Amino acid sequence: MHQDNKRISNLKDILLRLHQGADPKTVQEDFNRHFTGVSAIEISMMEHQLISEDNEITFEDVMKLCNVHANLFKGAIHDNDIADADLPGHPVRVLKDENLAFQASLMRINRLLDNLEASPPAQWEDGLLDGLKKQMKILGQFKRHYNRKEEVIFPIMERYGHNAPPKVMWGVDDEIRDLYTQSLKSIEDLPDTDIKEVKRKFQLFEVEFREMIFKEEAILIQILLEILTEDDWLTIAENSEDYGYAIVKPTEKWQPKRENLEKSEPDKTNPINRIFDVTDTDDQNIKVKFETGYLTLKEIDRIFDHLQLEITYVSKDNFFTYFNNQVDPEPKILPRNTSAIGRHVEKCHPPRVVEKVKRIFENLQNKITDRETMWFSRNGFFALIIYRGVYDKEGEFMGVLETVQNIEPLFELQNQPDQRQVSTDRSDT
C-alpha cells in the first residue's frame, strides 16, 4: 500500500474506533503516538472513506462525532502558508476576519449575560438588556458567512472530489443555526424567563459555534489552500457579494499579483465545458427560430435577465444547469452563483431538506404533480416559489423549472383603482 494511503487508512481505523465507542482518551493517546503534521487533505479523504465504504457509517454519524474528530486533530494539523491568503479581500482573509469578529461578539454577549445574572431584573441597568439583544442580532450575521461557505465554496470543493467535508459541515451548520434561534428566543423573552436558563442555551450554541470556527480555520481553509487554484479563489471572491458579509466587510477588492487576469483554459474533459458558449461568440445577432417567432442570442440572454423572476433550471438527470442573472437591483431572494453550475441538485441544498427535494423532483418527473408551490414571508417581502416539471411535446420529462418572485408589491395593488395610463402621464407625477 502507498505510504499516504496507509496513513489515511490508519487515521480511518482510529476514527472507526471512536465511532464504535472507544474511550476518546485512549484513542487520543494512540493518535499522538503515531501522527504529527496531519494535513487537512488527509482528514477529508478519511471522512470520504468512512462514509463511502461499507462501514455502516452515514454522514449523520460522522456529523455527530464531528467535534470529537476536531478535538483529536487539534494541535496536529499542518498549516498551509500562502501569501495571498493574508491580503485584504482574499476569501480566506475575509473568512478569518469574520471569525475574529464573531469571537469578539461572543465575548461581549457573555459579559452582558454575566452582568444581568449578577442582579435581579428589577435592578438591571437601563440599556443592558437592549444591548444584549442588539449584540445577538449582530452575531446573527454569521448566517451570511455560512451561506457563502455552503453556496460558493462547497460546490468548488466537490469538483475536486471532496464531498464528505461539505456534507458533514453543512449538517452541523444547520444544527448551529437551530441552537442560535433557540438562544435568541430565550434572550428575547427576558426578563420573563430565568437568566440561568438563558445562559445555558447560549452556552450550548457557543460551544458548537466555536468548534465550527476551529474546523473552518484548521481543516476547511487548509483543504482549500491545498486544492484551489487562483482562478477558483477569484470565482469565490466574485460570487461572494451576492450573499453578503458578516459584521465586517472587506475594505478592498482582492486581485492576484499577476499581469493576466484572464481565467485559465477550462478542462475540456468536464461535460459542462463541452457546450456552445454564447458569451464567447462574436456574432451575438445569430437568430434562433422558435415555433412562435425568433430571437437573437443576445436577446434571449437579456430577456431572461430582465424577467421579474429568479429562474433556476435543473436537467432531467438532476444537475443544476442554469439561472438568470437579473438586472433588477433588488437583492436576490435565493442567490445563485456560477460555482454551482453542473452540481447535482441534492448537493445544492442543506442535508436536512434533501429528502424533500428528492420527493419534489420525483413527483414532477413521474407526473404525480405538475407543480409544487411554496412560500414564505420575511423582512418586508413575500416570496412565492414554484417548481414545475418541463416536458417535451411527447410528454417526456426534460427537467424542473424553479421560479422565485417577491409578490408583496402585488398585494398592494388589490385595493387600487385600475391603472391604464403611462406613469409619466399621471397627474400625480
Helices and strands as residue ranges (DSSP letters): H 3-19, H 24-34, H 40-52, H 59-64, H 66-73, G 83-86, H 91-117, G 121-123, H 128-139, H 142-148, I 149-153, H 154-159, H 164-188, H 195-215, I 216-220, H 221-227, H 230-240, G 241-243, G 271-273, G 278-280, E 287-290, E 293-296, H 297-306, E 310-315, E 320-323, G 338-340, G 345-348, G 351-353, H 354-365, E 371-378, E 381-391, E 397-406, H 408-413, G 423-425
